[in-house]
Amino acid sequence: NLQKGYTNSDALLAQAKLADLYYNERDDANMKEVLQSIKAELDTMPNKQVELSWNRLMWRLYDRTNDPVNAYKYLRAYEQLNDSLSQINKLLLASDAESQMKTLERQYQINLRIKKSEYDKVYTIVATIIAAMAMIIVLLVLRNGRRTRTNLKTLTRLNDQVNEQKEKLELAL
């Protein structure tokens, strides 16, 4: 992938691993060549992770070649970059945890509203049933009241007839 116009980030990572292998094999000449190639690519396309590896490898190279001034310079650059990347990762994790908490809180609120909605449905159904039963009871009471009045009128009329017949019988007697 180390061609113009292509994404070179994975090629840079592979080159950093190659330089690390050269370091382990004590092949300092090839290691310097690969590190110079990485630096040239980093100038055109910055990559913090590759830059971190590059500083670490440069520090180790100069440390092995007994050049403490340059070794210290690259060690310091490595530590600063490592600290800044760690800080960025901490911030990302903190913001990620914060967004997760907000998401969980929203989900909790949604669940509460869903439960409240379900309870409202149940209460509405129960209230409707109670209202229907109350209407039926009122209708039955009114119907029985009409029957009672009708029966009372009929009984009053029959009682009047009986009393009239009784008076006629008494008169006849």
TIVEXRO-5817 format. One record per residue (C-alpha): x, y, z. Coordinates in steps of 0.05 Angstrom, whole numbers, plus 32768, in hexadecimal, padded with zeros to 4 digits. Example, Ala and Ser with C-alpha at 12.3 -4.5 7.8 and 13.67 -1.06 7.14 Angstrom:
BEGIN
80F67FA6809C;81117FEB808F;
END
This chain:
BEGIN
800080008000;803B802E8002;802A804F7FC0;801580967FB0;7FCA809F7FB2;7FBE80647FE1;7FB08063802B;7FF480588049;7FE280518093;7FE480058094;80248005806A;80448034809D;8030800680D6;804E7FCB80B0;808F7FF380A5;8092800380EF;808C7FB980FF;80C37FAB80CC;80F07FDE80ED;80E17FBE8130;80F67F7B8113;81367F9A80F9;81437FB5813E;813A7F70815D;81687F528129;819B7F8A8136;819A7F9F80ED;81A27FEA80F9;81B07FFD80B1;816E7FE18096;814A7FFC80D4;8163804380C5;814E803D807C;810780268090;8102805D80C5;811680928092;80E180788063;80AD807A809B;80C180C280AC;80B980D78064;807380B98062;806180D880A6;8072811D808A;803F81148052;800B80EC807A;800D80F480C6;7FFA80B880F0;800280BF813C;800780748149;803E806B8115;806180AA812D;8060808C8173;8080804C815A;80B280748131;80C9809D816E;80CF805E8197;80F9803C8162;812580798158;8130807D81A3;8143803481A7;8171803A816A;819780768186;8199805581CA;81BA801881AC;81EC80428184;8200806781C3;81E680AB81AE;81C380C181EF;81B2810781D7;818980EF819B;816F80B481C3;815580E381F9;8136811181C4;810E80D881A5;80FD80B981E9;80E180FC81FF;80B9810381BE;80A080BB81C7;808A80C8820F;8067810981FE;804280EA81C3;803180AC81EC;801680D88225;7FEC810281F5;7FD080C381D3;7FC080A58217;7F9D80E6822B;7F7480E581EB;7F61809D81F7;7F4C80AD823E;7F2180E68225;7F0280B981F0;7EF380848223;7ED780B68254;7EAB80D6821E;7E9780908206;7E84807C824D;7E5E80BD8255;7E3880B38214;7E28806B8229;7E0D8085826B;7DE280B78246;7DCA80808217;7DB980538251;7D94808B8273;7D6C809A8234;7D5C8050822D;7D46804E8276;7D19808A826A;7CFC8069822C;7CEF80298253;7CCD8051828A;7CA180748257;7C8F80328237;7C7C8014827A;7C548053828B;7C31804E8248;7C2080058256;7C058017829B;7BDD804F827D;7BBF801E824B;7BAC7FEE8283;7B8F802782AC;7B6780408270;7B4C7FFA8263;7B397FF182AC;7B19803682AF;7AF28027826F;7ADA7FE5828B;7AC6800582CD;7AA2803E82A8;7A7D800B827C;7A687FE382BA;7A51802282DC;7A278034829F;7A097FEE829E;79F97FF382E8;79D8803882DE;79B0801D82A3;799A7FE082CC;7986800D8307;795E803A82D9;793D7FFE82B8;792B7FE082FB;791280248312;78E3802882D7;78CB7FE182E2;78C07FF0832B;7897802E831A;786F800782E7;78637FCF8319;78518001834F;781E80228321;78027FDE830F;77FE7FCA8358;77DF800C836B;77AB80048334;779D7FBB8349;779A7FD08392;77688006837F;773F7FD28359;77417FA38395;772D7FDB83C4;76F57FEF8395;76DD7FA7838F;76E37FA083DB;76B77FDE83E4;76857FC383B2;76847F8183D7;767C7FA3841A;76447FCD83FE;76257F9083E0;762D7F6B8421;
END
